[in-house]
Amino acid sequence: MVKSYVVTDSNGNKVVVNVTMPGHPLFPGYVERGVVTGPGGQMTVHNAGEGTGALQGPGSPVRDTIDNVWIGQSQNIVNQSPGP
């Protein structure tokens, strides 16, 4: 119930965009994820997204959990990278 796209940003970096489809508990919404390598070889993982489903709305008891779900996974990606 998610459609994924790979796009290129204005700096030439690949970005994955996941869009929730009708029937998904976070519909309507999206998340974009990308990795940028800096001039010194350092890697930064970027995550951004938003949605207007009830689980992400004001007063939702799981809103913060949903909004921060990518933190651990992103850190694992950085930890497993070969580095500069």
Sequence and secondary structure as in RCSB ss.txt:
>XXXX:A:sequence
MVKSYVVTDSNGNKVVVNVTMPGHPLFPGYVERGVVTGPGGQMTVHNAGEGTGALQGPGSPVRDTIDNVWIGQSQ
NIVNQSPGP
>XXXX:A:secstr
 EEEEEEE TTS EEEEEEE TTSTT SEEEEEEEEE TTS EEEEEEEEE SGGGSTT TTHHHHHTTHHHHHH
HHHHHS   
